[in-house]
Amino acid sequence: MATAREPTELRRWADLTVIHRAFEARMPAVQRGRIGLGEVAELCRRDFASSPARDCNDVRDQLLLIGTEWDLASDRLERQSDACVGAIAAFLRGGRRL
């Protein structure tokens, strides 16, 4: 069993858990090791479509933040920065950042 050594590591694990659970619920056919920007974009689209009461301007800003944080050189979710993973998780939480 792995143990976290720092609060930032725990936060990253919590954010990845939110993201993976959203994939399991909305896109179960996607394999964890194959999650790239295209899959994240589709997940965000489906998440937004399921909650139409969200502010469109906030959603736009969150999506732009995800796009700017994403490192295209390594197009896998697990290789992204803590800021990028946190932005995706915040979007899936409805804009709320823990």
C-alpha positions in Angstrom: 0.0 0.0 0.0 1.4 3.4 -0.9 1.5 6.2 1.6 1.4 9.9 0.7 4.3 12.0 2.1 3.0 15.5 1.5 -0.3 17.3 1.4 0.2 18.1 -2.3 0.4 14.4 -3.1 -2.8 13.8 -1.2 -4.5 16.6 -3.1 -3.4 15.2 -6.4 -4.6 11.7 -5.5 -8.0 13.2 -4.5 -8.2 15.1 -7.8 -7.3 12.0 -9.8 -9.9 10.0 -8.0 -12.6 12.6 -8.9 -11.5 12.5 -12.5 -11.3 8.7 -12.7 -14.7 8.3 -11.1 -16.2 10.7 -13.6 -14.8 8.7 -16.4 -16.2 5.5 -14.9 -19.6 7.1 -14.7 -19.8 8.8 -18.0 -17.3 7.1 -20.3 -16.7 3.6 -18.9 -15.0 2.3 -22.1 -12.0 4.6 -21.7 -9.0 2.9 -20.2 -7.2 4.8 -17.4 -3.8 4.7 -19.1 -5.2 6.1 -22.4 -6.8 9.3 -21.1 -5.6 12.2 -23.2 -6.8 15.7 -23.9 -9.5 14.5 -26.4 -11.0 12.2 -23.7 -10.9 14.9 -21.1 -12.6 17.4 -23.5 -15.4 14.9 -24.2 -15.8 14.2 -20.4 -16.0 17.9 -19.7 -18.6 18.3 -22.5 -20.7 15.5 -21.1 -20.4 16.9 -17.6 -21.5 20.3 -18.7 -24.4 18.9 -20.7 -25.6 17.1 -17.6 -25.7 20.2 -15.5 -27.1 23.0 -17.6 -27.6 25.5 -14.7 -23.9 26.3 -14.6 -22.7 29.8 -15.5 -21.4 29.7 -19.1 -18.8 32.3 -18.5 -17.3 30.3 -15.5 -17.4 27.2 -17.6 -15.6 28.9 -20.4 -12.9 30.2 -18.1 -12.4 26.8 -16.5 -12.1 25.1 -19.9 -9.5 27.7 -21.0 -7.6 27.1 -17.8 -7.5 23.4 -18.5 -6.4 24.0 -22.1 -3.6 26.3 -21.1 -2.4 24.0 -18.3 -2.4 20.8 -20.4 1.1 19.8 -21.6 0.7 18.6 -25.2 4.2 17.1 -25.3 3.0 14.4 -22.9 -0.6 13.8 -23.7 -1.6 11.6 -20.8 -3.6 12.6 -17.7 -1.1 11.0 -15.3 1.8 13.1 -16.7 0.0 16.4 -16.3 0.9 19.0 -13.7 -0.9 19.3 -10.3 -2.4 22.5 -11.5 -3.8 20.9 -14.6 -5.2 17.9 -12.7 -6.7 20.3 -10.1 -8.3 22.4 -12.8 -10.0 19.3 -14.3 -11.2 18.1 -11.0 -12.5 21.5 -10.1 -14.5 21.6 -13.3 -16.0 18.2 -12.6 -16.8 19.3 -9.0 -18.9 22.1 -10.6 -16.2 24.8 -10.1 -15.5 24.1 -6.5 -11.9 23.7 -5.6 -11.0 21.8 -2.4 
